[in-house]
């Protein structure tokens, strides 16, 4: 079997996912196409060699529809012979793209693949009601007659089940901003026009300031259904709506050597699980347990973790049940500060994790992502 390696990883800055945000005026195909073009250019490879472009995107509607991976490859100027496909594993879409890319290389079916993702939440927020559609259908409604819930309610359920206080959630959120503000992301961010920063990051964030925010998901009827909820999830301890794109150049170790490129890390293991679609966001725990069992590693043998900060209680519950060293968890901040451009977040986190390992001298990194509908992806990499 071939070894699948990461040669490079880049992303746009995180733009606020609302009209007037730094990236809101761009077409999402142009955003992703720019990232693809820059990734190939800065590594000096001929794009004709690319076997596939696999992109994650959650809201595959409007400007993000009709296979944005293929459209972005064309926008990047790649030869028409380079194919592309778009996948939806909800928030883990581009992490799954990287997994499929690496697995194809390990199986010997690919030599070079770009795994990538994009989401423009300023135009397409995660809100099925605004799309005027029912994404579940008759049989799912029959299976869950009380109704499925949004991720904010799931986060509230997690906060209640693990008995996290509002102060604990806000302390973790302030930490995310503090660590992100102290980190250097210049190696991974490429400019889009004159924008090359994270617009969602607020270096001045404090626990005291967050304490003044009101719960974002309060619903009187759902409160009757879930009396255990005491409404602690606010805009401050949640990831903000975000625009962004990211990409990772993945190839076989043999191909990298042939092209004179230096691999930065290799993929060592993968896991994906389903979990309760009501509580929804707890899949990160069994996904981590599964990948550790598959790899034979203990939690203490991991040098850094990227656990997506969709909501503060997700990471805190994972940290509690896995007994992970808090100092190793999201050491450069996370989505609460840097934003969560849904389809882009998987490859964004992967790039950040590679850079963290290089900057700290660490060897093994674990990335895990909670996902809509009750799923989770986990990825293990090893730095060269």
Buried (B, 14 or more C-beta within 10 A) or exposed (E): EBBBBBBBBBBBBBBBBBEEBBBBEBBBBBBBBBBBBBBBEEBEBEBEBBBBBBBBBBBBEEBBBEBBBBBBBBBBEBEEEBBBBBBBBBBBBBBBBBBBBBBBBBEEEBBBBBBBBBBBBBBBBBEEEEBEEEEBEEEEEEEEEEEBBBBBBBBBBBBBEBEBEBEBBBBBBBBBBBBBBEBEBEBBBBEBEEBBBBBBBBEEBEBEEBEEBEBBBBBEEBBEEBEEBEBBBBBBBBBBBBBBBBBBBBBBBEBBEEBEBEBBBBBBBBBBBEBEBBBBBBBBBBBBBBBBEBBEBEBEEBBBBBBBBBBBBBBBBBBBBBEBBEEBBBBBBBBBBBBBBBBBBBBBBBBBBBBBBBBBEBBBBBBBBBBBBBBBBBBBBBBE
